[in-house]
């Protein structure tokens, strides 16, 4: 059975990645690279700093969503297992 504190840690990681994403968006808005939500120029090339920041934003957003989904699924699983055991 999944330990309840594991679900809390998933939500803590979600909050952490949300903070990272917010900081990246805040910095990106003043960088002159266009909209923070236009991820079409994502790049890993060293000569494309705007693309690298867009890639960092995209990965922090995706990580936030995956940690949130993991936390929610963990809570649902624990709830269903406890209900079945009762």
KEMI-262689 format. One record per residue: x, y, z of N, C-alpha, C, O, CB in turn; residue in one letter; residue number from 1. Coordinates in Angstrom, 1 decimal, decimal comma. Glycine has a CB too. Layout:
BEGIN
<site n_east="X" n_north="Y" n_up="Z" ca_east="X" ca_north="Y" ca_up="Z" c_east="X" c_north="Y" c_up="Z" o_east="X" o_north="Y" o_up="Z" cb_east="X" cb_north="Y" cb_up="Z" code="A" pos="NUM"/>
...
***
This chain:
BEGIN
<site n_east="0,8" n_north="-1,2" n_up="0,0" ca_east="0,0" ca_north="0,0" ca_up="0,0" c_east="0,9" c_north="1,2" c_up="0,0" o_east="1,9" o_north="1,3" o_up="0,7" cb_east="-1,0" cb_north="0,0" cb_up="1,2" code="X" pos="1"/>
<site n_east="0,5" n_north="2,3" n_up="-0,7" ca_east="1,3" ca_north="3,5" ca_up="-0,8" c_east="1,1" c_north="4,3" c_up="0,5" o_east="0,1" o_north="4,4" o_up="1,1" cb_east="0,8" cb_north="4,4" cb_up="-2,0" code="X" pos="2"/>
<site n_east="2,3" n_north="4,8" n_up="1,0" ca_east="2,3" ca_north="5,5" ca_up="2,2" c_east="1,7" c_north="6,9" c_up="2,0" o_east="2,1" o_north="7,5" o_up="1,0" cb_east="3,7" cb_north="5,6" cb_up="2,8" code="X" pos="3"/>
<site n_east="0,8" n_north="7,4" n_up="2,8" ca_east="0,2" ca_north="8,7" ca_up="2,6" c_east="1,2" c_north="9,9" c_up="2,5" o_east="0,9" o_north="10,8" o_up="1,7" cb_east="-0,8" cb_north="9,0" cb_up="3,7" code="X" pos="4"/>
<site n_east="2,3" n_north="9,8" n_up="3,1" ca_east="3,3" ca_north="10,9" ca_up="3,0" c_east="3,9" c_north="11,0" c_up="1,6" o_east="4,4" o_north="12,0" o_up="1,2" cb_east="4,4" cb_north="10,8" cb_up="4,1" code="X" pos="5"/>
<site n_east="3,9" n_north="9,8" n_up="0,9" ca_east="4,4" ca_north="9,8" ca_up="-0,5" c_east="3,6" c_north="10,7" c_up="-1,3" o_east="4,1" o_north="11,4" o_up="-2,2" cb_east="4,5" cb_north="8,4" cb_up="-1,0" code="X" pos="6"/>
<site n_east="2,3" n_north="10,7" n_up="-1,1" ca_east="1,4" ca_north="11,6" ca_up="-1,9" c_east="1,6" c_north="13,1" c_up="-1,6" o_east="1,6" o_north="13,9" o_up="-2,4" cb_east="-0,1" cb_north="11,3" cb_up="-1,6" code="X" pos="7"/>
<site n_east="1,9" n_north="13,4" n_up="-0,3" ca_east="2,2" ca_north="14,7" ca_up="0,1" c_east="3,5" c_north="15,2" c_up="-0,6" o_east="3,6" o_north="16,4" o_up="-1,0" cb_east="2,3" cb_north="14,8" cb_up="1,6" code="X" pos="8"/>
<site n_east="4,5" n_north="14,3" n_up="-0,6" ca_east="5,8" ca_north="14,7" ca_up="-1,2" c_east="5,6" c_north="15,0" c_up="-2,7" o_east="6,2" o_north="15,9" o_up="-3,3" cb_east="6,8" cb_north="13,6" cb_up="-1,1" code="X" pos="9"/>
<site n_east="4,7" n_north="14,3" n_up="-3,4" ca_east="4,4" ca_north="14,6" ca_up="-4,8" c_east="3,8" c_north="16,0" c_up="-4,9" o_east="4,2" o_north="16,7" o_up="-5,9" cb_east="3,4" cb_north="13,5" cb_up="-5,4" code="X" pos="10"/>
<site n_east="2,9" n_north="16,3" n_up="-4,0" ca_east="2,3" ca_north="17,7" ca_up="-4,1" c_east="3,4" c_north="18,8" c_up="-3,7" o_east="3,3" o_north="19,9" o_up="-4,2" cb_east="1,1" cb_north="17,8" cb_up="-3,2" code="X" pos="11"/>
<site n_east="4,3" n_north="18,4" n_up="-2,9" ca_east="5,4" ca_north="19,4" ca_up="-2,6" c_east="6,3" c_north="19,6" c_up="-3,8" o_east="6,6" o_north="20,7" o_up="-4,1" cb_east="6,3" cb_north="18,9" cb_up="-1,4" code="X" pos="12"/>
<site n_east="6,6" n_north="18,5" n_up="-4,5" ca_east="7,4" ca_north="18,6" ca_up="-5,7" c_east="6,6" c_north="19,4" c_up="-6,8" o_east="7,2" o_north="20,2" o_up="-7,5" cb_east="7,7" cb_north="17,2" cb_up="-6,3" code="X" pos="13"/>
<site n_east="5,3" n_north="19,2" n_up="-6,8" ca_east="4,4" ca_north="20,0" ca_up="-7,7" c_east="4,6" c_north="21,5" c_up="-7,4" o_east="4,8" o_north="22,3" o_up="-8,4" cb_east="2,9" cb_north="19,6" cb_up="-7,6" code="X" pos="14"/>
<site n_east="4,5" n_north="21,8" n_up="-6,2" ca_east="4,6" ca_north="23,3" ca_up="-5,8" c_east="6,0" c_north="23,8" c_up="-6,1" o_east="6,1" o_north="24,9" o_up="-6,6" cb_east="4,3" cb_north="23,4" cb_up="-4,3" code="X" pos="15"/>
<site n_east="7,0" n_north="23,0" n_up="-5,9" ca_east="8,4" ca_north="23,4" ca_up="-6,3" c_east="8,5" c_north="23,7" c_up="-7,8" o_east="9,1" o_north="24,7" o_up="-8,2" cb_east="9,4" cb_north="22,4" cb_up="-5,8" code="X" pos="16"/>
<site n_east="8,0" n_north="22,7" n_up="-8,6" ca_east="8,1" ca_north="22,9" ca_up="-10,0" c_east="7,3" c_north="24,1" c_up="-10,5" o_east="7,6" o_north="24,8" o_up="-11,5" cb_east="7,7" cb_north="21,7" cb_up="-10,8" code="X" pos="17"/>
<site n_east="6,1" n_north="24,3" n_up="-9,8" ca_east="5,3" ca_north="25,5" ca_up="-10,2" c_east="6,1" c_north="26,8" c_up="-9,9" o_east="6,0" o_north="27,8" o_up="-10,6" cb_east="4,0" cb_north="25,5" cb_up="-9,4" code="X" pos="18"/>
<site n_east="6,8" n_north="26,8" n_up="-8,8" ca_east="7,6" ca_north="28,0" ca_up="-8,4" c_east="8,7" c_north="28,2" c_up="-9,5" o_east="9,0" o_north="29,3" o_up="-9,9" cb_east="8,2" cb_north="27,8" cb_up="-7,0" code="X" pos="19"/>
<site n_east="9,4" n_north="27,1" n_up="-9,9" ca_east="10,4" ca_north="27,2" ca_up="-10,9" c_east="9,8" c_north="27,7" c_up="-12,2" o_east="10,4" o_north="28,6" o_up="-12,9" cb_east="11,1" cb_north="25,8" cb_up="-11,1" code="X" pos="20"/>
<site n_east="8,7" n_north="27,2" n_up="-12,6" ca_east="8,1" ca_north="27,6" ca_up="-13,8" c_east="7,7" c_north="29,1" c_up="-13,7" o_east="7,9" o_north="29,8" o_up="-14,7" cb_east="6,8" cb_north="26,7" cb_up="-14,1" code="X" pos="21"/>
<site n_east="7,1" n_north="29,5" n_up="-12,6" ca_east="6,8" ca_north="30,9" ca_up="-12,4" c_east="8,0" c_north="31,8" c_up="-12,5" o_east="7,9" o_north="32,9" o_up="-13,1" cb_east="6,1" cb_north="31,1" cb_up="-11,1" code="X" pos="22"/>
<site n_east="9,1" n_north="31,4" n_up="-11,9" ca_east="10,3" ca_north="32,2" ca_up="-12,0" c_east="10,9" c_north="32,3" c_up="-13,4" o_east="11,3" o_north="33,4" o_up="-13,9" cb_east="11,4" cb_north="31,7" cb_up="-11,1" code="X" pos="23"/>
<site n_east="10,8" n_north="31,2" n_up="-14,1" ca_east="11,3" ca_north="31,2" ca_up="-15,5" c_east="10,4" c_north="32,1" c_up="-16,4" o_east="10,9" o_north="32,8" o_up="-17,2" cb_east="11,3" cb_north="29,8" cb_up="-16,1" code="X" pos="24"/>
<site n_east="9,1" n_north="32,0" n_up="-16,2" ca_east="8,2" ca_north="32,9" ca_up="-17,0" c_east="8,4" c_north="34,3" c_up="-16,6" o_east="8,4" o_north="35,2" o_up="-17,5" cb_east="6,7" cb_north="32,5" cb_up="-16,7" code="X" pos="25"/>
<site n_east="8,6" n_north="34,6" n_up="-15,4" ca_east="8,9" ca_north="36,0" ca_up="-14,9" c_east="10,1" c_north="36,5" c_up="-15,6" o_east="10,2" o_north="37,7" o_up="-16,1" cb_east="9,0" cb_north="36,1" cb_up="-13,4" code="X" pos="26"/>
<site n_east="11,2" n_north="35,7" n_up="-15,6" ca_east="12,4" ca_north="36,2" ca_up="-16,2" c_east="12,3" c_north="36,3" c_up="-17,7" o_east="12,8" o_north="37,3" o_up="-18,3" cb_east="13,6" cb_north="35,2" cb_up="-15,8" code="X" pos="27"/>
<site n_east="11,6" n_north="35,3" n_up="-18,3" ca_east="11,5" ca_north="35,3" ca_up="-19,7" c_east="10,7" c_north="36,5" c_up="-20,3" o_east="11,0" o_north="36,9" o_up="-21,4" cb_east="10,8" cb_north="34,0" cb_up="-20,2" code="X" pos="28"/>
<site n_east="9,7" n_north="37,0" n_up="-19,5" ca_east="9,0" ca_north="38,1" ca_up="-20,0" c_east="9,8" c_north="39,4" c_up="-20,3" o_east="9,4" o_north="40,2" o_up="-21,1" cb_east="7,8" cb_north="38,5" cb_up="-19,0" code="X" pos="29"/>
<site n_east="10,9" n_north="39,5" n_up="-19,5" ca_east="11,8" ca_north="40,7" ca_up="-19,7" c_east="13,0" c_north="40,4" c_up="-20,6" o_east="13,9" o_north="41,3" o_up="-20,7" cb_east="12,2" cb_north="41,2" cb_up="-18,4" code="X" pos="30"/>
<site n_east="13,0" n_north="39,3" n_up="-21,2" ca_east="14,3" ca_north="38,9" ca_up="-22,0" c_east="14,3" c_north="39,3" c_up="-23,4" o_east="15,3" o_north="39,2" o_up="-24,1" cb_east="14,4" cb_north="37,4" cb_up="-21,9" code="X" pos="31"/>
<site n_east="13,1" n_north="39,8" n_up="-23,9" ca_east="13,1" ca_north="40,2" ca_up="-25,3" c_east="13,0" c_north="39,0" c_up="-26,3" o_east="13,3" o_north="39,2" o_up="-27,5" cb_east="14,3" cb_north="41,0" cb_up="-25,7" code="X" pos="32"/>
<site n_east="12,5" n_north="37,8" n_up="-25,8" ca_east="12,4" ca_north="36,7" ca_up="-26,7" c_east="11,0" c_north="36,4" c_up="-27,2" o_east="10,7" o_north="35,3" o_up="-27,7" cb_east="13,0" cb_north="35,4" cb_up="-26,0" code="X" pos="33"/>
<site n_east="10,1" n_north="37,3" n_up="-26,9" ca_east="8,7" ca_north="37,1" ca_up="-27,3" c_east="7,9" c_north="36,6" c_up="-26,2" o_east="8,2" o_north="36,7" o_up="-25,0" cb_east="8,6" cb_north="36,1" cb_up="-28,5" code="X" pos="34"/>
<site n_east="6,8" n_north="36,0" n_up="-26,5" ca_east="5,8" ca_north="35,5" ca_up="-25,5" c_east="6,4" c_north="34,2" c_up="-24,8" o_east="7,1" o_north="33,4" o_up="-25,4" cb_east="4,5" cb_north="35,1" cb_up="-26,1" code="X" pos="35"/>
<site n_east="6,1" n_north="34,2" n_up="-23,5" ca_east="6,6" ca_north="33,0" ca_up="-22,7" c_east="5,8" c_north="31,8" c_up="-23,1" o_east="6,3" o_north="30,6" o_up="-22,8" cb_east="6,4" cb_north="33,3" cb_up="-21,2" code="X" pos="36"/>
<site n_east="4,7" n_north="31,9" n_up="-23,7" ca_east="3,8" ca_north="30,7" ca_up="-24,1" c_east="4,0" c_north="30,3" c_up="-25,5" o_east="3,4" o_north="29,3" o_up="-25,9" cb_east="2,4" cb_north="31,1" cb_up="-23,9" code="X" pos="37"/>
<site n_east="4,9" n_north="31,0" n_up="-26,3" ca_east="5,2" ca_north="30,5" ca_up="-27,7" c_east="6,3" c_north="29,6" c_up="-27,6" o_east="7,5" o_north="30,0" o_up="-27,7" cb_east="5,4" cb_north="31,8" cb_up="-28,6" code="X" pos="38"/>
<site n_east="6,1" n_north="28,3" n_up="-27,5" ca_east="7,1" ca_north="27,3" ca_up="-27,3" c_east="7,6" c_north="26,7" c_up="-28,7" o_east="8,2" o_north="25,7" o_up="-28,7" cb_east="6,7" cb_north="26,2" cb_up="-26,4" code="X" pos="39"/>
<site n_east="7,3" n_north="27,4" n_up="-29,7" ca_east="7,6" ca_north="26,9" ca_up="-31,1" c_east="9,1" c_north="26,9" c_up="-31,3" o_east="9,6" o_north="26,2" o_up="-32,2" cb_east="6,9" cb_north="27,6" cb_up="-32,1" code="X" pos="40"/>
<site n_east="9,9" n_north="27,8" n_up="-30,6" ca_east="11,3" ca_north="27,9" ca_up="-30,9" c_east="12,2" c_north="27,1" c_up="-29,9" o_east="13,3" o_north="27,5" o_up="-29,7" cb_east="11,7" cb_north="29,3" cb_up="-30,8" code="X" pos="41"/>
<site n_east="11,6" n_north="26,1" n_up="-29,3" ca_east="12,4" ca_north="25,3" ca_up="-28,3" c_east="13,6" c_north="24,7" c_up="-29,0" o_east="13,5" o_north="24,1" o_up="-30,0" cb_east="11,5" cb_north="24,2" cb_up="-27,6" code="X" pos="42"/>
<site n_east="14,7" n_north="24,9" n_up="-28,3" ca_east="16,0" ca_north="24,4" ca_up="-28,9" c_east="17,0" c_north="24,1" c_up="-27,9" o_east="17,0" o_north="24,7" o_up="-26,8" cb_east="16,6" cb_north="25,5" cb_up="-29,9" code="X" pos="43"/>
<site n_east="17,9" n_north="23,2" n_up="-28,2" ca_east="19,0" ca_north="22,8" ca_up="-27,3" c_east="20,3" c_north="23,3" c_up="-27,8" o_east="21,4" o_north="23,0" o_up="-27,2" cb_east="19,0" cb_north="21,3" cb_up="-27,0" code="X" pos="44"/>
<site n_east="20,3" n_north="24,0" n_up="-28,9" ca_east="21,6" ca_north="24,5" ca_up="-29,5" c_east="22,1" c_north="25,6" c_up="-28,6" o_east="21,4" o_north="26,5" o_up="-28,1" cb_east="21,3" cb_north="25,0" cb_up="-30,9" code="X" pos="45"/>
<site n_east="23,4" n_north="25,7" n_up="-28,5" ca_east="24,1" ca_north="26,7" ca_up="-27,6" c_east="23,9" c_north="28,1" c_up="-28,2" o_east="24,0" o_north="29,1" o_up="-27,4" cb_east="25,5" cb_north="26,4" cb_up="-27,5" code="X" pos="46"/>
<site n_east="23,7" n_north="28,3" n_up="-29,5" ca_east="23,7" ca_north="29,6" ca_up="-30,1" c_east="22,2" c_north="30,2" c_up="-30,0" o_east="22,0" o_north="31,3" o_up="-30,6" cb_east="24,2" cb_north="29,6" cb_up="-31,5" code="X" pos="47"/>
<site n_east="21,3" n_north="29,5" n_up="-29,4" ca_east="19,9" ca_north="29,9" ca_up="-29,4" c_east="19,5" c_north="30,0" c_up="-27,9" o_east="18,8" o_north="29,1" o_up="-27,4" cb_east="19,0" cb_north="28,9" cb_up="-30,1" code="X" pos="48"/>
<site n_east="19,8" n_north="31,1" n_up="-27,2" ca_east="19,5" ca_north="31,2" ca_up="-25,8" c_east="18,0" c_north="31,3" c_up="-25,5" o_east="17,6" o_north="30,8" o_up="-24,5" cb_east="20,2" cb_north="32,5" cb_up="-25,2" code="X" pos="49"/>
<site n_east="17,3" n_north="32,0" n_up="-26,4" ca_east="15,8" ca_north="32,0" ca_up="-26,3" c_east="15,2" c_north="30,6" c_up="-26,3" o_east="14,3" o_north="30,3" o_up="-25,6" cb_east="15,2" cb_north="33,0" cb_up="-27,3" code="X" pos="50"/>
<site n_east="15,7" n_north="29,8" n_up="-27,3" ca_east="15,2" ca_north="28,5" ca_up="-27,4" c_east="15,5" c_north="27,6" c_up="-26,2" o_east="14,8" o_north="26,8" o_up="-25,8" cb_east="15,8" cb_north="27,8" cb_up="-28,6" code="X" pos="51"/>
<site n_east="16,7" n_north="27,8" n_up="-25,6" ca_east="17,1" ca_north="27,1" ca_up="-24,4" c_east="16,2" c_north="27,4" c_up="-23,2" o_east="15,8" o_north="26,6" o_up="-22,5" cb_east="18,6" cb_north="27,4" cb_up="-24,1" code="X" pos="52"/>
<site n_east="15,9" n_north="28,7" n_up="-23,1" ca_east="15,0" ca_north="29,1" ca_up="-22,0" c_east="13,6" c_north="28,6" c_up="-22,2" o_east="12,9" o_north="28,2" o_up="-21,3" cb_east="15,0" cb_north="30,7" cb_up="-21,8" code="X" pos="53"/>
<site n_east="13,2" n_north="28,6" n_up="-23,5" ca_east="11,8" ca_north="28,0" ca_up="-23,8" c_east="11,8" c_north="26,5" c_up="-23,5" o_east="10,8" o_north="26,0" o_up="-23,0" cb_east="11,5" cb_north="28,2" cb_up="-25,3" code="X" pos="54"/>
<site n_east="12,9" n_north="25,8" n_up="-23,7" ca_east="13,0" ca_north="24,4" ca_up="-23,4" c_east="13,0" c_north="24,2" c_up="-21,9" o_east="12,3" o_north="23,3" o_up="-21,4" cb_east="14,3" cb_north="23,8" cb_up="-24,0" code="X" pos="55"/>
<site n_east="13,6" n_north="25,0" n_up="-21,1" ca_east="13,6" ca_north="24,9" ca_up="-19,7" c_east="12,2" c_north="25,2" c_up="-19,1" o_east="11,8" o_north="24,5" o_up="-18,2" cb_east="14,6" cb_north="26,0" cb_up="-19,0" code="X" pos="56"/>
<site n_east="11,5" n_north="26,2" n_up="-19,7" ca_east="10,1" ca_north="26,4" ca_up="-19,3" c_east="9,2" c_north="25,2" c_up="-19,6" o_east="8,4" o_north="24,8" o_up="-18,8" cb_east="9,6" cb_north="27,7" cb_up="-20,0" code="X" pos="57"/>
<site n_east="9,4" n_north="24,7" n_up="-20,8" ca_east="8,5" ca_north="23,5" ca_up="-21,2" c_east="8,8" c_north="22,3" c_up="-20,3" o_east="7,8" o_north="21,7" o_up="-19,9" cb_east="8,8" cb_north="23,2" cb_up="-22,7" code="X" pos="58"/>
<site n_east="10,0" n_north="22,0" n_up="-20,0" ca_east="10,3" ca_north="20,9" ca_up="-19,1" c_east="9,8" c_north="21,1" c_up="-17,7" o_east="9,4" o_north="20,2" o_up="-17,1" cb_east="11,8" cb_north="20,5" cb_up="-19,2" code="X" pos="59"/>
<site n_east="10,0" n_north="22,3" n_up="-17,2" ca_east="9,5" ca_north="22,6" ca_up="-15,8" c_east="8,0" c_north="22,5" c_up="-15,8" o_east="7,4" o_north="22,0" o_up="-14,8" cb_east="10,0" cb_north="24,0" cb_up="-15,4" code="X" pos="60"/>
<site n_east="7,3" n_north="23,0" n_up="-16,8" ca_east="5,8" ca_north="22,9" ca_up="-16,9" c_east="5,4" c_north="21,4" c_up="-17,0" o_east="4,5" o_north="21,0" o_up="-16,2" cb_east="5,3" cb_north="23,6" cb_up="-18,1" code="X" pos="61"/>
<site n_east="6,0" n_north="20,6" n_up="-17,8" ca_east="5,7" ca_north="19,2" ca_up="-17,9" c_east="6,0" c_north="18,4" c_up="-16,6" o_east="5,2" o_north="17,6" o_up="-16,2" cb_east="6,4" cb_north="18,6" cb_up="-19,1" code="X" pos="62"/>
<site n_east="7,1" n_north="18,8" n_up="-16,0" ca_east="7,4" ca_north="18,1" ca_up="-14,7" c_east="6,3" c_north="18,5" c_up="-13,7" o_east="5,9" o_north="17,6" o_up="-12,9" cb_east="8,8" cb_north="18,6" cb_up="-14,2" code="X" pos="63"/>
<site n_east="5,9" n_north="19,7" n_up="-13,6" ca_east="4,9" ca_north="20,1" ca_up="-12,7" c_east="3,6" c_north="19,3" c_up="-12,9" o_east="3,0" o_north="18,8" o_up="-12,0" cb_east="4,6" cb_north="21,6" cb_up="-12,8" code="X" pos="64"/>
<site n_east="3,2" n_north="19,2" n_up="-14,2" ca_east="2,0" ca_north="18,4" ca_up="-14,5" c_east="2,1" c_north="17,0" c_up="-14,1" o_east="1,2" o_north="16,4" o_up="-13,6" cb_east="1,6" cb_north="18,6" cb_up="-16,0" code="X" pos="65"/>
<site n_east="3,2" n_north="16,4" n_up="-14,4" ca_east="3,4" ca_north="14,9" ca_up="-14,1" c_east="3,5" c_north="14,7" c_up="-12,6" o_east="2,9" o_north="13,7" o_up="-12,1" cb_east="4,7" cb_north="14,4" cb_up="-14,7" code="X" pos="66"/>
<site n_east="4,1" n_north="15,6" n_up="-11,8" ca_east="4,1" ca_north="15,4" ca_up="-10,3" c_east="2,7" c_north="15,6" c_up="-9,8" o_east="2,3" o_north="14,8" o_up="-8,9" cb_east="5,1" cb_north="16,4" cb_up="-9,7" code="X" pos="67"/>
<site n_east="2,0" n_north="16,5" n_up="-10,3" ca_east="0,6" ca_north="16,7" ca_up="-9,9" c_east="-0,3" c_north="15,5" c_up="-10,2" o_east="-1,0" o_north="15,0" o_up="-9,3" cb_east="0,0" cb_north="17,9" cb_up="-10,5" code="X" pos="68"/>
<site n_east="-0,1" n_north="14,9" n_up="-11,4" ca_east="-0,9" ca_north="13,7" ca_up="-11,8" c_east="-0,5" c_north="12,6" c_up="-10,9" o_east="-1,4" o_north="11,8" o_up="-10,5" cb_east="-0,7" cb_north="13,4" cb_up="-13,3" code="X" pos="69"/>
<site n_east="0,8" n_north="12,4" n_up="-10,6" ca_east="1,2" ca_north="11,3" ca_up="-9,7" c_east="0,6" c_north="11,5" c_up="-8,3" o_east="0,2" o_north="10,5" o_up="-7,7" cb_east="2,8" cb_north="11,3" cb_up="-9,6" code="X" pos="70"/>
<site n_east="0,6" n_north="12,7" n_up="-7,8" ca_east="0,0" ca_north="12,9" ca_up="-6,5" c_east="-1,5" c_north="12,6" c_up="-6,4" o_east="-1,9" o_north="12,0" o_up="-5,5" cb_east="0,2" cb_north="14,3" cb_up="-6,0" code="X" pos="71"/>
<site n_east="-2,2" n_north="13,1" n_up="-7,5" ca_east="-3,6" ca_north="12,8" ca_up="-7,5" c_east="-3,9" c_north="11,3" c_up="-7,7" o_east="-4,8" o_north="10,8" o_up="-7,0" cb_east="-4,3" cb_north="13,6" cb_up="-8,7" code="X" pos="72"/>
<site n_east="-3,2" n_north="10,6" n_up="-8,5" ca_east="-3,4" ca_north="9,2" ca_up="-8,7" c_east="-3,0" c_north="8,4" c_up="-7,4" o_east="-3,7" o_north="7,5" o_up="-7,1" cb_east="-2,5" cb_north="8,7" cb_up="-9,9" code="X" pos="73"/>
<site n_east="-2,0" n_north="8,9" n_up="-6,7" ca_east="-1,6" ca_north="8,2" ca_up="-5,5" c_east="-2,7" c_north="8,4" c_up="-4,4" o_east="-3,0" o_north="7,5" o_up="-3,7" cb_east="-0,3" cb_north="8,8" cb_up="-4,9" code="X" pos="74"/>
<site n_east="-3,3" n_north="9,6" n_up="-4,3" ca_east="-4,4" ca_north="9,9" ca_up="-3,4" c_east="-5,6" c_north="9,0" c_up="-3,7" o_east="-6,2" o_north="8,4" o_up="-2,8" cb_east="-4,8" cb_north="11,4" cb_up="-3,4" code="X" pos="75"/>
<site n_east="-5,9" n_north="8,9" n_up="-5,0" ca_east="-7,1" ca_north="8,1" ca_up="-5,4" c_east="-6,8" c_north="6,6" c_up="-5,1" o_east="-7,7" o_north="5,9" o_up="-4,7" cb_east="-7,4" cb_north="8,3" cb_up="-6,9" code="X" pos="76"/>
<site n_east="-5,6" n_north="6,2" n_up="-5,3" ca_east="-5,3" ca_north="4,8" ca_up="-5,1" c_east="-5,4" c_north="4,4" c_up="-3,6" o_east="-6,0" o_north="3,4" o_up="-3,2" cb_east="-3,9" cb_north="4,4" cb_up="-5,6" code="X" pos="77"/>
<site n_east="-4,8" n_north="5,3" n_up="-2,8" ca_east="-4,9" ca_north="5,1" ca_up="-1,3" c_east="-6,3" c_north="5,1" c_up="-0,9" o_east="-6,8" o_north="4,2" o_up="0,0" cb_east="-4,0" cb_north="6,1" cb_up="-0,6" code="X" pos="78"/>
<site n_east="-7,1" n_north="6,0" n_up="-1,3" ca_east="-8,5" ca_north="6,1" ca_up="-1,0" c_east="-9,3" c_north="4,8" c_up="-1,4" o_east="-10,1" o_north="4,3" o_up="-0,6" cb_east="-9,2" cb_north="7,4" cb_up="-1,6" code="X" pos="79"/>
<site n_east="-9,1" n_north="4,4" n_up="-2,6" ca_east="-9,8" ca_north="3,2" ca_up="-3,0" c_east="-9,3" c_north="1,9" c_up="-2,3" o_east="-10,2" o_north="1,1" o_up="-2,0" cb_east="-9,6" cb_north="3,0" cb_up="-4,5" code="X" pos="80"/>
<site n_east="-8,0" n_north="1,8" n_up="-2,0" ca_east="-7,6" ca_north="0,7" ca_up="-1,2" c_east="-8,1" c_north="0,7" c_up="0,2" o_east="-8,5" o_north="-0,4" o_up="0,7" cb_east="-6,0" cb_north="0,6" cb_up="-1,2" code="X" pos="81"/>
<site n_east="-8,2" n_north="1,8" n_up="0,8" ca_east="-8,7" ca_north="1,9" ca_up="2,2" c_east="-10,2" c_north="1,6" c_up="2,2" o_east="-10,7" o_north="0,9" o_up="3,1" cb_east="-8,5" cb_north="3,3" cb_up="2,8" code="X" pos="82"/>
<site n_east="-10,9" n_north="2,0" n_up="1,2" ca_east="-12,3" ca_north="1,8" ca_up="1,1" c_east="-12,6" c_north="0,3" c_up="0,8" o_east="-13,5" o_north="-0,3" o_up="1,4" cb_east="-13,0" cb_north="2,6" cb_up="-0,1" code="X" pos="83"/>
<site n_east="-11,7" n_north="-0,4" n_up="0,0" ca_east="-11,9" ca_north="-1,8" ca_up="-0,2" c_east="-11,6" c_north="-2,6" c_up="1,0" o_east="-12,1" o_north="-3,7" o_up="1,2" cb_east="-11,0" cb_north="-2,2" cb_up="-1,4" code="X" pos="84"/>
<site n_east="-10,6" n_north="-2,1" n_up="1,8" ca_east="-10,2" ca_north="-2,9" ca_up="3,0" c_east="-11,2" c_north="-2,7" c_up="4,2" o_east="-11,2" o_north="-3,6" o_up="5,1" cb_east="-8,8" cb_north="-2,4" cb_up="3,5" code="X" pos="85"/>
<site n_east="-12,0" n_north="-1,7" n_up="4,1" ca_east="-13,0" ca_north="-1,5" ca_up="5,2" c_east="-14,2" c_north="-2,4" c_up="5,1" o_east="-15,1" o_north="-2,3" o_up="6,0" cb_east="-13,4" cb_north="0,0" cb_up="5,2" code="X" pos="86"/>
***
